Amino acid sequence: MNDDPVIRTVGLCKRYGGKLAIDHLDLEIARGSIHAIVGANGAGKSTLFRILLGFLPASSGEAFILGRDCRSLTPADRERIGFVNEEHTLPGWMSVDAVTAMQRRQYRHWNQDAFDETIGHYNVIGTQKVSQLSRGERAGFNLALTLAQQPELLVFDEPTLGLDVVAKRAFLETLLYSNATRNCTVVYCSHQMEEIERVADNLIIMERGALRNMSPPDDFRSRVAHWVADIPFRGPDLRLVPGLLEAQRLDGLYHYLVLDQGEAFADFLHACGARDIHHLPVSLDRAVNGFLAKHHATPRAA
Amino acid sequence: MARTQALPIQIATGDPRPIGRQIVDAVRMRIATGELRPGAQLPSVRGLAQQLTINPNTVAKAYAELTAEGWLESRQGLGLYVAEPRQRLSATERDRRMDEAIQSFVHEVVALDYPPERAMARLDKALTVLAKKTA
């Protein structure tokens, strides 16, 4: 077991026309546990995955996966990486058995038990054509194929997108409790905070192609706080509110969502003339949404 | 033979309390109300994680906190059990709280102008009931 990061990028950039999809990204993802990557649409997550898997060249900078340069991955490197994309793209004209047989030939470390254990959660029959499977069944089949190759690293791009509750649960159970994933590092991106709260050991937040957070989800949550204050006169100029993520005025009370302020924020509110001050913890969902909403492009207020 | 006791707790995502905190609070509450008795075995880390569909590391951290606080005790190779309540406090802390309880009792009794013998008799009766409850 080595301690090298499973993923490492140094000054990575990817330019699409005039836009930087990945902006000088320095990222290190440690081996072990489950890492969730969160970001608004267009934060660069899918572009990052494509570069990491060698499907797309970077504009500049370096990227390594399992210690190998992403530009020159060999088949032997690739069998150590399991990739599941959101579309669960598999050849629709082939039968489940035929796809399975093909994969079994491709991968030297094929583990039939891992395949059987995973596929057992789904109602998939070998003679079915892939195109006849439901989205959830295709996801399960894809996961079974990927786990059977016994990868060290699993990379998922929105794996549960569009799955119904039953299929989603089966997917998560396999991810969390299956023997096949026990020694895997999992890196996955998702928009579903409810799911991330349940599964992620580490929360990585990307914004506009750059890294914004890398910590356990609860540590991130505790950085964000919701304050409610009764300020009899006018509230402070929003540009002066420290760490402000979101401000609202509801029923005459001022609501502030702030980052990294601690109890000292009460002093700020008192200095602004606040009378009644309440400090509320926030959910992970609220913390992440507030954080991402701050820089989300919005039309200029009229 | 001790068997694993069901731990019928719920967790909610989207709550301001982290999932690990919710587990710690729920277990403490169940022990405090006597729903989980000393000596009862808790579900395994993996079992509870699966029951709640959460990461086993979250359960492991919650159990570690409960163990550090003395609510649970680990028996080598067997799992986690609800600890005897007295182990939650150090000897000095217990003495301090006992002194505090006696002081406040005495002050109340003084105010009631109750003769000490009668107070003792009543106290003795109350403690006998307590002894039966915990037996």
Chai-1 contact restraints between the chains, C-beta under 6 A:
chainA,res_idxA,chainB,res_idxB,connection_type,confidence,min_distance_angstrom,max_distance_angstrom,comment,restraint_id
A,Y177,B,Q50,contact,1.0,0.0,6.0,A-B,restraint_1
A,E194,B,T13,contact,1.0,0.0,6.0,A-B,restraint_2
A,E197,B,T13,contact,1.0,0.0,6.0,A-B,restraint_3
A,R198,B,T53,contact,1.0,0.0,6.0,A-B,restraint_4
A,R198,B,I54,contact,1.0,0.0,6.0,A-B,restraint_5
A,V199,B,N55,contact,1.0,0.0,6.0,A-B,restraint_6
A,D201,B,N57,contact,1.0,0.0,6.0,A-B,restraint_7
A,D218,B,P18,contact,1.0,0.0,6.0,A-B,restraint_8
A,P281,B,P16,contact,1.0,0.0,6.0,A-B,restraint_9
A,V282,B,P16,contact,1.0,0.0,6.0,A-B,restraint_10
A,S283,B,G14,contact,1.0,0.0,6.0,A-B,restraint_11
A,S283,B,D15,contact,1.0,0.0,6.0,A-B,restraint_12
A,S283,B,P16,contact,1.0,0.0,6.0,A-B,restraint_13
A,D285,B,G14,contact,1.0,0.0,6.0,A-B,restraint_14
